[in-house]
Amino acid sequence: MLTYEDCVGMSELTEEEVEAIAEHEHIPNIVATELGNYLVHDEESGIPKIRRIILDDIEMAEKRGQKEHALVLKLTLRHFVETHPNAATNAA
């Protein structure tokens, strides 16, 4: 049986990236793992979509005054862009 951690590991995303997708889409983390896995393998539109999702989450956290959460999301975005170079060059 696969665990949640196994699924995250196979998705080429971090737990924080999966959590950002779950937060944005209002879905359980395990479903976000599957969605993220699908998106991360679509360089043309999926990678920019994940970037946009994280940016949207940052904006919402800042609007709510959740400074610590916004900082975690900014670090998540930084890592995502560093590990998926197309995220920095493509806009969603």
PDB file of N, CA, C and O in Angstrom:
ATOM      1  N   MET A   1       0.841  -1.172   0.000  1.00  0.00           N
ATOM      2  CA  MET A   1       0.000   0.000   0.000  1.00  0.00           C
ATOM      3  C   MET A   1       0.890   1.240   0.000  1.00  0.00           C
ATOM      4  O   MET A   1       1.880   1.309   0.729  1.00  0.00           O
ATOM      5  N   LEU A   2       0.527   2.208  -0.820  1.00  0.00           N
ATOM      6  CA  LEU A   2       1.262   3.468  -0.867  1.00  0.00           C
ATOM      7  C   LEU A   2       0.784   4.400   0.240  1.00  0.00           C
ATOM      8  O   LEU A   2      -0.408   4.480   0.534  1.00  0.00           O
ATOM      9  N   THR A   3       1.720   5.089   0.835  1.00  0.00           N
ATOM     10  CA  THR A   3       1.376   6.099   1.837  1.00  0.00           C
ATOM     11  C   THR A   3       1.272   7.459   1.162  1.00  0.00           C
ATOM     12  O   THR A   3       1.654   7.620   0.003  1.00  0.00           O
ATOM     13  N   TYR A   4       0.758   8.422   1.890  1.00  0.00           N
ATOM     14  CA  TYR A   4       0.694   9.801   1.401  1.00  0.00           C
ATOM     15  C   TYR A   4       2.093  10.287   1.044  1.00  0.00           C
ATOM     16  O   TYR A   4       2.290  10.919   0.006  1.00  0.00           O
ATOM     17  N   GLU A   5       3.063   9.991   1.905  1.00  0.00           N
ATOM     18  CA  GLU A   5       4.444  10.411   1.674  1.00  0.00           C
ATOM     19  C   GLU A   5       4.998   9.786   0.396  1.00  0.00           C
ATOM     20  O   GLU A   5       5.733  10.440  -0.343  1.00  0.00           O
ATOM     21  N   ASP A   6       4.652   8.523   0.130  1.00  0.00           N
ATOM     22  CA  ASP A   6       5.066   7.868  -1.107  1.00  0.00           C
ATOM     23  C   ASP A   6       4.508   8.623  -2.317  1.00  0.00           C
ATOM     24  O   ASP A   6       5.218   8.868  -3.293  1.00  0.00           O
ATOM     25  N   CYS A   7       3.244   8.981  -2.235  1.00  0.00           N
ATOM     26  CA  CYS A   7       2.595   9.682  -3.351  1.00  0.00           C
ATOM     27  C   CYS A   7       3.235  11.051  -3.589  1.00  0.00           C
ATOM     28  O   CYS A   7       3.464  11.441  -4.734  1.00  0.00           O
ATOM     29  N   VAL A   8       3.519  11.770  -2.520  1.00  0.00           N
ATOM     30  CA  VAL A   8       4.185  13.066  -2.647  1.00  0.00           C
ATOM     31  C   VAL A   8       5.557  12.866  -3.287  1.00  0.00           C
ATOM     32  O   VAL A   8       5.937  13.616  -4.187  1.00  0.00           O
ATOM     33  N   GLY A   9       6.288  11.874  -2.836  1.00  0.00           N
ATOM     34  CA  GLY A   9       7.611  11.602  -3.378  1.00  0.00           C
ATOM     35  C   GLY A   9       7.593  11.297  -4.859  1.00  0.00           C
ATOM     36  O   GLY A   9       8.522  11.668  -5.577  1.00  0.00           O
ATOM     37  N   MET A  10       6.562  10.633  -5.328  1.00  0.00           N
ATOM     38  CA  MET A  10       6.461  10.289  -6.742  1.00  0.00           C
ATOM     39  C   MET A  10       5.947  11.449  -7.590  1.00  0.00           C
ATOM     40  O   MET A  10       6.041  11.410  -8.817  1.00  0.00           O
ATOM     41  N   SER A  11       5.410  12.469  -6.949  1.00  0.00           N
ATOM     42  CA  SER A  11       4.789  13.567  -7.688  1.00  0.00           C
ATOM     43  C   SER A  11       5.777  14.610  -8.190  1.00  0.00           C
ATOM     44  O   SER A  11       5.409  15.473  -8.987  1.00  0.00           O
ATOM     45  N   GLU A  12       7.016  14.545  -7.740  1.00  0.00           N
ATOM     46  CA  GLU A  12       8.040  15.538  -8.068  1.00  0.00           C
ATOM     47  C   GLU A  12       7.719  16.905  -7.472  1.00  0.00           C
ATOM     48  O   GLU A  12       8.179  17.935  -7.966  1.00  0.00           O
ATOM     49  N   LEU A  13       6.929  16.900  -6.413  1.00  0.00           N
ATOM     50  CA  LEU A  13       6.596  18.113  -5.671  1.00  0.00           C
ATOM     51  C   LEU A  13       6.942  17.902  -4.209  1.00  0.00           C
ATOM     52  O   LEU A  13       7.110  16.770  -3.756  1.00  0.00           O
ATOM     53  N   THR A  14       7.047  18.998  -3.477  1.00  0.00           N
ATOM     54  CA  THR A  14       7.255  18.898  -2.039  1.00  0.00           C
ATOM     55  C   THR A  14       5.897  18.864  -1.339  1.00  0.00           C
ATOM     56  O   THR A  14       4.869  19.157  -1.949  1.00  0.00           O
ATOM     57  N   GLU A  15       5.902  18.509  -0.073  1.00  0.00           N
ATOM     58  CA  GLU A  15       4.654  18.536   0.693  1.00  0.00           C
ATOM     59  C   GLU A  15       4.067  19.937   0.709  1.00  0.00           C
ATOM     60  O   GLU A  15       2.851  20.104   0.617  1.00  0.00           O
ATOM     61  N   GLU A  16       4.927  20.947   0.826  1.00  0.00           N
ATOM     62  CA  GLU A  16       4.452  22.333   0.866  1.00  0.00           C
ATOM     63  C   GLU A  16       3.791  22.731  -0.455  1.00  0.00           C
ATOM     64  O   GLU A  16       2.791  23.450  -0.459  1.00  0.00           O
ATOM     65  N   GLU A  17       4.342  22.270  -1.560  1.00  0.00           N
ATOM     66  CA  GLU A  17       3.744  22.561  -2.863  1.00  0.00           C
ATOM     67  C   GLU A  17       2.395  21.868  -2.999  1.00  0.00           C
ATOM     68  O   GLU A  17       1.441  22.451  -3.514  1.00  0.00           O
ATOM     69  N   VAL A  18       2.321  20.643  -2.545  1.00  0.00           N
ATOM     70  CA  VAL A  18       1.053  19.908  -2.565  1.00  0.00           C
ATOM     71  C   VAL A  18       0.032  20.607  -1.667  1.00  0.00           C
ATOM     72  O   VAL A  18      -1.131  20.747  -2.044  1.00  0.00           O
ATOM     73  N   GLU A  19       0.458  21.041  -0.493  1.00  0.00           N
ATOM     74  CA  GLU A  19      -0.447  21.734   0.429  1.00  0.00           C
ATOM     75  C   GLU A  19      -0.958  23.039  -0.174  1.00  0.00           C
ATOM     76  O   GLU A  19      -2.112  23.410   0.040  1.00  0.00           O
ATOM     77  N   ALA A  20      -0.106  23.740  -0.929  1.00  0.00           N
ATOM     78  CA  ALA A  20      -0.536  24.978  -1.587  1.00  0.00           C
ATOM     79  C   ALA A  20      -1.616  24.688  -2.624  1.00  0.00           C
ATOM     80  O   ALA A  20      -2.585  25.438  -2.746  1.00  0.00           O
ATOM     81  N   ILE A  21      -1.444  23.600  -3.368  1.00  0.00           N
ATOM     82  CA  ILE A  21      -2.458  23.211  -4.354  1.00  0.00           C
ATOM     83  C   ILE A  21      -3.764  22.850  -3.640  1.00  0.00           C
ATOM     84  O   ILE A  21      -4.843  23.263  -4.064  1.00  0.00           O
ATOM     85  N   ALA A  22      -3.662  22.084  -2.564  1.00  0.00           N
ATOM     86  CA  ALA A  22      -4.853  21.690  -1.800  1.00  0.00           C
ATOM     87  C   ALA A  22      -5.581  22.906  -1.259  1.00  0.00           C
ATOM     88  O   ALA A  22      -6.808  22.989  -1.322  1.00  0.00           O
ATOM     89  N   GLU A  23      -4.818  23.847  -0.727  1.00  0.00           N
ATOM     90  CA  GLU A  23      -5.409  25.074  -0.171  1.00  0.00           C
ATOM     91  C   GLU A  23      -6.142  25.852  -1.269  1.00  0.00           C
ATOM     92  O   GLU A  23      -7.279  26.282  -1.078  1.00  0.00           O
ATOM     93  N   HIS A  24      -5.499  26.023  -2.390  1.00  0.00           N
ATOM     94  CA  HIS A  24      -6.064  26.808  -3.485  1.00  0.00           C
ATOM     95  C   HIS A  24      -7.309  26.160  -4.075  1.00  0.00           C
ATOM     96  O   HIS A  24      -8.297  26.838  -4.355  1.00  0.00           O
ATOM     97  N   GLU A  25      -7.257  24.865  -4.259  1.00  0.00           N
ATOM     98  CA  GLU A  25      -8.345  24.138  -4.910  1.00  0.00           C
ATOM     99  C   GLU A  25      -9.401  23.626  -3.929  1.00  0.00           C
ATOM    100  O   GLU A  25     -10.425  23.090  -4.352  1.00  0.00           O
ATOM    101  N   HIS A  26      -9.163  23.784  -2.627  1.00  0.00           N
ATOM    102  CA  HIS A  26     -10.096  23.319  -1.590  1.00  0.00           C
ATOM    103  C   HIS A  26     -10.367  21.810  -1.727  1.00  0.00           C
ATOM    104  O   HIS A  26     -11.509  21.351  -1.743  1.00  0.00           O
ATOM    105  N   ILE A  27      -9.260  21.073  -1.824  1.00  0.00           N
ATOM    106  CA  ILE A  27      -9.346  19.621  -1.972  1.00  0.00           C
ATOM    107  C   ILE A  27      -8.417  18.961  -0.951  1.00  0.00           C
ATOM    108  O   ILE A  27      -7.496  19.609  -0.453  1.00  0.00           O
ATOM    109  N   PRO A  28      -8.642  17.693  -0.634  1.00  0.00           N
ATOM    110  CA  PRO A  28      -7.743  16.986   0.282  1.00  0.00           C
ATOM    111  C   PRO A  28      -6.325  16.891  -0.294  1.00  0.00           C
ATOM    112  O   PRO A  28      -6.136  16.893  -1.510  1.00  0.00           O
ATOM    113  N   ASN A  29      -5.350  16.810   0.587  1.00  0.00           N
ATOM    114  CA  ASN A  29      -3.947  16.760   0.162  1.00  0.00           C
ATOM    115  C   ASN A  29      -3.663  15.601  -0.785  1.00  0.00           C
ATOM    116  O   ASN A  29      -2.895  15.765  -1.734  1.00  0.00           O
ATOM    117  N   ILE A  30      -4.253  14.451  -0.557  1.00  0.00           N
ATOM    118  CA  ILE A  30      -3.974  13.310  -1.426  1.00  0.00           C
ATOM    119  C   ILE A  30      -4.495  13.568  -2.844  1.00  0.00           C
ATOM    120  O   ILE A  30      -3.871  13.149  -3.819  1.00  0.00           O
ATOM    121  N   VAL A  31      -5.618  14.245  -2.957  1.00  0.00           N
ATOM    122  CA  VAL A  31      -6.152  14.601  -4.277  1.00  0.00           C
ATOM    123  C   VAL A  31      -5.258  15.667  -4.912  1.00  0.00           C
ATOM    124  O   VAL A  31      -5.016  15.638  -6.119  1.00  0.00           O
ATOM    125  N   ALA A  32      -4.772  16.602  -4.103  1.00  0.00           N
ATOM    126  CA  ALA A  32      -3.857  17.637  -4.592  1.00  0.00           C
ATOM    127  C   ALA A  32      -2.553  17.021  -5.093  1.00  0.00           C
ATOM    128  O   ALA A  32      -1.937  17.536  -6.027  1.00  0.00           O
ATOM    129  N   THR A  33      -2.140  15.932  -4.480  1.00  0.00           N
ATOM    130  CA  THR A  33      -0.940  15.229  -4.936  1.00  0.00           C
ATOM    131  C   THR A  33      -1.144  14.710  -6.355  1.00  0.00           C
ATOM    132  O   THR A  33      -0.264  14.843  -7.205  1.00  0.00           O
ATOM    133  N   GLU A  34      -2.286  14.129  -6.599  1.00  0.00           N
ATOM    134  CA  GLU A  34      -2.590  13.619  -7.937  1.00  0.00           C
ATOM    135  C   GLU A  34      -2.693  14.761  -8.944  1.00  0.00           C
ATOM    136  O   GLU A  34      -2.144  14.672 -10.042  1.00  0.00           O
ATOM    137  N   LEU A  35      -3.388  15.825  -8.576  1.00  0.00           N
ATOM    138  CA  LEU A  35      -3.502  16.978  -9.469  1.00  0.00           C
ATOM    139  C   LEU A  35      -2.123  17.588  -9.736  1.00  0.00           C
ATOM    140  O   LEU A  35      -1.784  17.896 -10.879  1.00  0.00           O
ATOM    141  N   GLY A  36      -1.343  17.758  -8.683  1.00  0.00           N
ATOM    142  CA  GLY A  36      -0.001  18.312  -8.833  1.00  0.00           C
ATOM    143  C   GLY A  36       0.873  17.448  -9.719  1.00  0.00           C
ATOM    144  O   GLY A  36       1.629  17.966 -10.541  1.00  0.00           O
ATOM    145  N   ASN A  37       0.780  16.148  -9.562  1.00  0.00           N
ATOM    146  CA  ASN A  37       1.547  15.225 -10.398  1.00  0.00           C
ATOM    147  C   ASN A  37       1.168  15.401 -11.866  1.00  0.00           C
ATOM    148  O   ASN A  37       2.036  15.418 -12.739  1.00  0.00           O
ATOM    149  N   TYR A  38      -0.101  15.527 -12.128  1.00  0.00           N
ATOM    150  CA  TYR A  38      -0.565  15.752 -13.498  1.00  0.00           C
ATOM    151  C   TYR A  38      -0.015  17.075 -14.036  1.00  0.00           C
ATOM    152  O   TYR A  38       0.520  17.125 -15.144  1.00  0.00           O
ATOM    153  N   LEU A  39      -0.149  18.144 -13.247  1.00  0.00           N
ATOM    154  CA  LEU A  39       0.277  19.467 -13.697  1.00  0.00           C
ATOM    155  C   LEU A  39       1.787  19.574 -13.879  1.00  0.00           C
ATOM    156  O   LEU A  39       2.255  20.193 -14.835  1.00  0.00           O
ATOM    157  N   VAL A  40       2.550  18.975 -12.970  1.00  0.00           N
ATOM    158  CA  VAL A  40       4.005  19.101 -13.031  1.00  0.00           C
ATOM    159  C   VAL A  40       4.581  18.429 -14.279  1.00  0.00           C
ATOM    160  O   VAL A  40       5.695  18.747 -14.695  1.00  0.00           O
ATOM    161  N   HIS A  41       3.844  17.520 -14.864  1.00  0.00           N
ATOM    162  CA  HIS A  41       4.319  16.849 -16.070  1.00  0.00           C
ATOM    163  C   HIS A  41       3.833  17.533 -17.351  1.00  0.00           C
ATOM    164  O   HIS A  41       4.060  17.031 -18.453  1.00  0.00           O
ATOM    165  N   ASP A  42       3.178  18.657 -17.203  1.00  0.00           N
ATOM    166  CA  ASP A  42       2.754  19.464 -18.349  1.00  0.00           C
ATOM    167  C   ASP A  42       3.555  20.765 -18.305  1.00  0.00           C
ATOM    168  O   ASP A  42       3.120  21.770 -17.742  1.00  0.00           O
ATOM    169  N   GLU A  43       4.750  20.714 -18.923  1.00  0.00           N
ATOM    170  CA  GLU A  43       5.680  21.852 -18.885  1.00  0.00           C
ATOM    171  C   GLU A  43       5.050  23.126 -19.441  1.00  0.00           C
ATOM    172  O   GLU A  43       5.300  24.216 -18.927  1.00  0.00           O
ATOM    173  N   GLU A  44       4.244  22.997 -20.477  1.00  0.00           N
ATOM    174  CA  GLU A  44       3.712  24.169 -21.171  1.00  0.00           C
ATOM    175  C   GLU A  44       2.675  24.932 -20.353  1.00  0.00           C
ATOM    176  O   GLU A  44       2.743  26.157 -20.248  1.00  0.00           O
ATOM    177  N   SER A  45       1.722  24.218 -19.776  1.00  0.00           N
ATOM    178  CA  SER A  45       0.684  24.928 -19.030  1.00  0.00           C
ATOM    179  C   SER A  45       0.566  24.513 -17.568  1.00  0.00           C
ATOM    180  O   SER A  45       0.077  25.291 -16.748  1.00  0.00           O
ATOM    181  N   GLY A  46       1.003  23.310 -17.227  1.00  0.00           N
ATOM    182  CA  GLY A  46       0.861  22.839 -15.854  1.00  0.00           C
ATOM    183  C   GLY A  46       1.811  23.511 -14.874  1.00  0.00           C
ATOM    184  O   GLY A  46       1.411  23.909 -13.780  1.00  0.00           O
ATOM    185  N   ILE A  47       3.076  23.633 -15.275  1.00  0.00           N
ATOM    186  CA  ILE A  47       4.074  24.281 -14.405  1.00  0.00           C
ATOM    187  C   ILE A  47       3.669  25.726 -14.120  1.00  0.00           C
ATOM    188  O   ILE A  47       3.679  26.138 -12.960  1.00  0.00           O
ATOM    189  N   PRO A  48       3.309  26.517 -15.150  1.00  0.00           N
ATOM    190  CA  PRO A  48       2.873  27.886 -14.852  1.00  0.00           C
ATOM    191  C   PRO A  48       1.607  27.930 -13.984  1.00  0.00           C
ATOM    192  O   PRO A  48       1.422  28.856 -13.193  1.00  0.00           O
ATOM    193  N   LYS A  49       0.739  26.923 -14.140  1.00  0.00           N
ATOM    194  CA  LYS A  49      -0.480  26.895 -13.321  1.00  0.00           C
ATOM    195  C   LYS A  49      -0.136  26.690 -11.851  1.00  0.00           C
ATOM    196  O   LYS A  49      -0.720  27.344 -10.987  1.00  0.00           O
ATOM    197  N   ILE A  50       0.791  25.804 -11.553  1.00  0.00           N
ATOM    198  CA  ILE A  50       1.196  25.595 -10.158  1.00  0.00           C
ATOM    199  C   ILE A  50       1.798  26.880  -9.607  1.00  0.00           C
ATOM    200  O   ILE A  50       1.502  27.264  -8.475  1.00  0.00           O
ATOM    201  N   ARG A  51       2.640  27.549 -10.391  1.00  0.00           N
ATOM    202  CA  ARG A  51       3.223  28.834  -9.974  1.00  0.00           C
ATOM    203  C   ARG A  51       2.109  29.830  -9.648  1.00  0.00           C
ATOM    204  O   ARG A  51       2.161  30.510  -8.623  1.00  0.00           O
ATOM    205  N   ARG A  52       1.114  29.914 -10.514  1.00  0.00           N
ATOM    206  CA  ARG A  52       0.005  30.846 -10.305  1.00  0.00           C
ATOM    207  C   ARG A  52      -0.787  30.481  -9.048  1.00  0.00           C
ATOM    208  O   ARG A  52      -1.214  31.364  -8.304  1.00  0.00           O
ATOM    209  N   ILE A  53      -0.980  29.198  -8.814  1.00  0.00           N
ATOM    210  CA  ILE A  53      -1.685  28.731  -7.616  1.00  0.00           C
ATOM    211  C   ILE A  53      -0.967  29.213  -6.362  1.00  0.00           C
ATOM    212  O   ILE A  53      -1.595  29.732  -5.439  1.00  0.00           O
ATOM    213  N   ILE A  54       0.348  29.041  -6.333  1.00  0.00           N
ATOM    214  CA  ILE A  54       1.114  29.454  -5.158  1.00  0.00           C
ATOM    215  C   ILE A  54       1.058  30.974  -4.997  1.00  0.00           C
ATOM    216  O   ILE A  54       0.913  31.474  -3.882  1.00  0.00           O
ATOM    217  N   LEU A  55       1.171  31.706  -6.102  1.00  0.00           N
ATOM    218  CA  LEU A  55       1.068  33.171  -6.041  1.00  0.00           C
ATOM    219  C   LEU A  55      -0.300  33.609  -5.513  1.00  0.00           C
ATOM    220  O   LEU A  55      -0.389  34.538  -4.711  1.00  0.00           O
ATOM    221  N   ASP A  56      -1.360  32.942  -5.963  1.00  0.00           N
ATOM    222  CA  ASP A  56      -2.712  33.249  -5.465  1.00  0.00           C
ATOM    223  C   ASP A  56      -2.812  32.990  -3.964  1.00  0.00           C
ATOM    224  O   ASP A  56      -3.401  33.783  -3.229  1.00  0.00           O
ATOM    225  N   ASP A  57      -2.230  31.873  -3.513  1.00  0.00           N
ATOM    226  CA  ASP A  57      -2.251  31.547  -2.082  1.00  0.00           C
ATOM    227  C   ASP A  57      -1.505  32.599  -1.273  1.00  0.00           C
ATOM    228  O   ASP A  57      -1.942  32.973  -0.184  1.00  0.00           O
ATOM    229  N   ILE A  58      -0.382  33.077  -1.801  1.00  0.00           N
ATOM    230  CA  ILE A  58       0.385  34.131  -1.112  1.00  0.00           C
ATOM    231  C   ILE A  58      -0.476  35.378  -0.980  1.00  0.00           C
ATOM    232  O   ILE A  58      -0.556  35.977   0.092  1.00  0.00           O
ATOM    233  N   GLU A  59      -1.111  35.759  -2.067  1.00  0.00           N
ATOM    234  CA  GLU A  59      -1.963  36.950  -2.060  1.00  0.00           C
ATOM    235  C   GLU A  59      -3.087  36.826  -1.028  1.00  0.00           C
ATOM    236  O   GLU A  59      -3.366  37.772  -0.292  1.00  0.00           O
ATOM    237  N   MET A  60      -3.723  35.664  -0.980  1.00  0.00           N
ATOM    238  CA  MET A  60      -4.812  35.462  -0.013  1.00  0.00           C
ATOM    239  C   MET A  60      -4.300  35.502   1.423  1.00  0.00           C
ATOM    240  O   MET A  60      -4.937  36.094   2.294  1.00  0.00           O
ATOM    241  N   ALA A  61      -3.163  34.880   1.671  1.00  0.00           N
ATOM    242  CA  ALA A  61      -2.597  34.883   3.020  1.00  0.00           C
ATOM    243  C   ALA A  61      -2.264  36.311   3.449  1.00  0.00           C
ATOM    244  O   ALA A  61      -2.506  36.690   4.595  1.00  0.00           O
ATOM    245  N   GLU A  62      -1.713  37.096   2.535  1.00  0.00           N
ATOM    246  CA  GLU A  62      -1.383  38.486   2.866  1.00  0.00           C
ATOM    247  C   GLU A  62      -2.644  39.300   3.130  1.00  0.00           C
ATOM    248  O   GLU A  62      -2.662  40.121   4.047  1.00  0.00           O
ATOM    249  N   LYS A  63      -3.696  39.088   2.347  1.00  0.00           N
ATOM    250  CA  LYS A  63      -4.966  39.798   2.556  1.00  0.00           C
ATOM    251  C   LYS A  63      -5.568  39.463   3.916  1.00  0.00           C
ATOM    252  O   LYS A  63      -6.210  40.307   4.541  1.00  0.00           O
ATOM    253  N   ARG A  64      -5.362  38.239   4.369  1.00  0.00           N
ATOM    254  CA  ARG A  64      -5.899  37.797   5.665  1.00  0.00           C
ATOM    255  C   ARG A  64      -4.987  38.170   6.833  1.00  0.00           C
ATOM    256  O   ARG A  64      -5.325  37.927   7.992  1.00  0.00           O
ATOM    257  N   GLY A  65      -3.845  38.754   6.527  1.00  0.00           N
ATOM    258  CA  GLY A  65      -2.898  39.127   7.576  1.00  0.00           C
ATOM    259  C   GLY A  65      -2.112  37.944   8.126  1.00  0.00           C
ATOM    260  O   GLY A  65      -1.562  38.023   9.225  1.00  0.00           O
ATOM    261  N   GLN A  66      -2.053  36.862   7.383  1.00  0.00           N
ATOM    262  CA  GLN A  66      -1.336  35.654   7.795  1.00  0.00           C
ATOM    263  C   GLN A  66       0.118  35.743   7.307  1.00  0.00           C
ATOM    264  O   GLN A  66       0.509  35.078   6.348  1.00  0.00           O
ATOM    265  N   LYS A  67       0.898  36.574   7.985  1.00  0.00           N
ATOM    266  CA  LYS A  67       2.267  36.866   7.550  1.00  0.00           C
ATOM    267  C   LYS A  67       3.152  35.626   7.538  1.00  0.00           C
ATOM    268  O   LYS A  67       3.909  35.417   6.590  1.00  0.00           O
ATOM    269  N   GLU A  68       3.067  34.806   8.573  1.00  0.00           N
ATOM    270  CA  GLU A  68       3.905  33.603   8.630  1.00  0.00           C
ATOM    271  C   GLU A  68       3.545  32.626   7.513  1.00  0.00           C
ATOM    272  O   GLU A  68       4.423  32.037   6.883  1.00  0.00           O
ATOM    273  N   HIS A  69       2.257  32.464   7.279  1.00  0.00           N
ATOM    274  CA  HIS A  69       1.821  31.559   6.209  1.00  0.00           C
ATOM    275  C   HIS A  69       2.270  32.098   4.850  1.00  0.00           C
ATOM    276  O   HIS A  69       2.716  31.333   3.995  1.00  0.00           O
ATOM    277  N   ALA A  70       2.156  33.402   4.651  1.00  0.00           N
ATOM    278  CA  ALA A  70       2.607  34.009   3.393  1.00  0.00           C
ATOM    279  C   ALA A  70       4.107  33.779   3.201  1.00  0.00           C
ATOM    280  O   ALA A  70       4.556  33.514   2.086  1.00  0.00           O
ATOM    281  N   LEU A  71       4.875  33.879   4.277  1.00  0.00           N
ATOM    282  CA  LEU A  71       6.319  33.645   4.187  1.00  0.00           C
ATOM    283  C   LEU A  71       6.616  32.195   3.794  1.00  0.00           C
ATOM    284  O   LEU A  71       7.472  31.944   2.946  1.00  0.00           O
ATOM    285  N   VAL A  72       5.916  31.253   4.403  1.00  0.00           N
ATOM    286  CA  VAL A  72       6.094  29.839   4.051  1.00  0.00           C
ATOM    287  C   VAL A  72       5.762  29.628   2.575  1.00  0.00           C
ATOM    288  O   VAL A  72       6.473  28.910   1.873  1.00  0.00           O
ATOM    289  N   LEU A  73       4.694  30.248   2.110  1.00  0.00           N
ATOM    290  CA  LEU A  73       4.314  30.114   0.705  1.00  0.00           C
ATOM    291  C   LEU A  73       5.341  30.760  -0.221  1.00  0.00           C
ATOM    292  O   LEU A  73       5.601  30.245  -1.309  1.00  0.00           O
ATOM    293  N   LYS A  74       5.921  31.866   0.193  1.00  0.00           N
ATOM    294  CA  LYS A  74       6.967  32.505  -0.617  1.00  0.00           C
ATOM    295  C   LYS A  74       8.192  31.599  -0.733  1.00  0.00           C
ATOM    296  O   LYS A  74       8.800  31.495  -1.798  1.00  0.00           O
ATOM    297  N   LEU A  75       8.542  30.953   0.360  1.00  0.00           N
ATOM    298  CA  LEU A  75       9.654  29.999   0.323  1.00  0.00           C
ATOM    299  C   LEU A  75       9.303  28.796  -0.549  1.00  0.00           C
ATOM    300  O   LEU A  75      10.153  28.259  -1.259  1.00  0.00           O
ATOM    301  N   THR A  76       8.054  28.388  -0.484  1.00  0.00           N
ATOM    302  CA  THR A  76       7.572  27.293  -1.327  1.00  0.00           C
ATOM    303  C   THR A  76       7.676  27.676  -2.800  1.00  0.00           C
ATOM    304  O   THR A  76       8.127  26.882  -3.625  1.00  0.00           O
ATOM    305  N   LEU A  77       7.261  28.886  -3.121  1.00  0.00           N
ATOM    306  CA  LEU A  77       7.353  29.374  -4.497  1.00  0.00           C
ATOM    307  C   LEU A  77       8.805  29.442  -4.951  1.00  0.00           C
ATOM    308  O   LEU A  77       9.129  29.047  -6.071  1.00  0.00           O
ATOM    309  N   ARG A  78       9.666  29.936  -4.093  1.00  0.00           N
ATOM    310  CA  ARG A  78      11.086  30.026  -4.437  1.00  0.00           C
ATOM    311  C   ARG A  78      11.648  28.641  -4.783  1.00  0.00           C
ATOM    312  O   ARG A  78      12.331  28.471  -5.794  1.00  0.00           O
ATOM    313  N   HIS A  79      11.353  27.667  -3.939  1.00  0.00           N
ATOM    314  CA  HIS A  79      11.829  26.308  -4.184  1.00  0.00           C
ATOM    315  C   HIS A  79      11.243  25.758  -5.482  1.00  0.00           C
ATOM    316  O   HIS A  79      11.951  25.120  -6.261  1.00  0.00           O
ATOM    317  N   PHE A  80       9.961  26.001  -5.715  1.00  0.00           N
ATOM    318  CA  PHE A  80       9.311  25.501  -6.922  1.00  0.00           C
ATOM    319  C   PHE A  80       9.981  26.069  -8.168  1.00  0.00           C
ATOM    320  O   PHE A  80      10.263  25.334  -9.114  1.00  0.00           O
ATOM    321  N   VAL A  81      10.235  27.370  -8.170  1.00  0.00           N
ATOM    322  CA  VAL A  81      10.873  28.013  -9.324  1.00  0.00           C
ATOM    323  C   VAL A  81      12.301  27.497  -9.513  1.00  0.00           C
ATOM    324  O   VAL A  81      12.755  27.315 -10.642  1.00  0.00           O
ATOM    325  N   GLU A  82      13.003  27.262  -8.404  1.00  0.00           N
ATOM    326  CA  GLU A  82      14.371  26.742  -8.498  1.00  0.00           C
ATOM    327  C   GLU A  82      14.414  25.324  -9.063  1.00  0.00           C
ATOM    328  O   GLU A  82      15.352  24.967  -9.776  1.00  0.00           O
ATOM    329  N   THR A  83      13.419  24.529  -8.753  1.00  0.00           N
ATOM    330  CA  THR A  83      13.417  23.130  -9.188  1.00  0.00           C
ATOM    331  C   THR A  83      12.645  22.904 -10.485  1.00  0.00           C
ATOM    332  O   THR A  83      12.741  21.832 -11.083  1.00  0.00           O
ATOM    333  N   HIS A  84      11.889  23.894 -10.920  1.00  0.00           N
ATOM    334  CA  HIS A  84      11.130  23.816 -12.170  1.00  0.00           C
ATOM    335  C   HIS A  84      11.370  25.124 -12.927  1.00  0.00           C
ATOM    336  O   HIS A  84      10.541  26.033 -12.869  1.00  0.00           O
ATOM    337  N   PRO A  85      12.489  25.224 -13.630  1.00  0.00           N
ATOM    338  CA  PRO A  85      12.879  26.474 -14.282  1.00  0.00           C
ATOM    339  C   PRO A  85      11.820  27.105 -15.180  1.00  0.00           C
ATOM    340  O   PRO A  85      11.772  28.330 -15.296  1.00  0.00           O
ATOM    341  N   ASN A  86      10.980  26.310 -15.811  1.00  0.00           N
ATOM    342  CA  ASN A  86       9.914  26.877 -16.656  1.00  0.00           C
ATOM    343  C   ASN A  86       8.922  27.699 -15.860  1.00  0.00           C
ATOM    344  O   ASN A  86       8.196  28.508 -16.437  1.00  0.00           O
ATOM    345  N   ALA A  87       8.871  27.517 -14.565  1.00  0.00           N
ATOM    346  CA  ALA A  87       7.947  28.288 -13.735  1.00  0.00           C
ATOM    347  C   ALA A  87       8.331  29.752 -13.719  1.00  0.00           C
ATOM    348  O   ALA A  87       7.467  30.620 -13.587  1.00  0.00           O
ATOM    349  N   ALA A  88       9.615  30.038 -13.852  1.00  0.00           N
ATOM    350  CA  ALA A  88      10.074  31.427 -13.820  1.00  0.00           C
ATOM    351  C   ALA A  88       9.906  32.114 -15.163  1.00  0.00           C
ATOM    352  O   ALA A  88       9.784  33.338 -15.214  1.00  0.00           O
ATOM    353  N   THR A  89       9.897  31.356 -16.249  1.00  0.00           N
ATOM    354  CA  THR A  89       9.876  31.967 -17.571  1.00  0.00           C
ATOM    355  C   THR A  89       8.498  32.011 -18.195  1.00  0.00           C
ATOM    356  O   THR A  89       8.264  32.805 -19.106  1.00  0.00           O
ATOM    357  N   ASN A  90       7.579  31.178 -17.729  1.00  0.00           N
ATOM    358  CA  ASN A  90       6.230  31.143 -18.299  1.00  0.00           C
ATOM    359  C   ASN A  90       5.249  31.787 -17.332  1.00  0.00           C
ATOM    360  O   ASN A  90       5.358  31.617 -16.118  1.00  0.00           O
ATOM    361  N   ALA A  91       4.317  32.506 -17.862  1.00  0.00           N
ATOM    362  CA  ALA A  91       3.273  33.096 -17.032  1.00  0.00           C
ATOM    363  C   ALA A  91       1.972  32.339 -17.253  1.00  0.00           C
ATOM    364  O   ALA A  91       1.645  31.924 -18.365  1.00  0.00           O
ATOM    365  N   ALA A  92       1.243  32.176 -16.154  1.00  0.00           N
ATOM    366  CA  ALA A  92      -0.040  31.467 -16.268  1.00  0.00           C
ATOM    367  C   ALA A  92      -1.135  32.391 -16.713  1.00  0.00           C
ATOM    368  O   ALA A  92      -2.280  31.965 -16.862  1.00  0.00           O
TER     369      ALA A  92
END
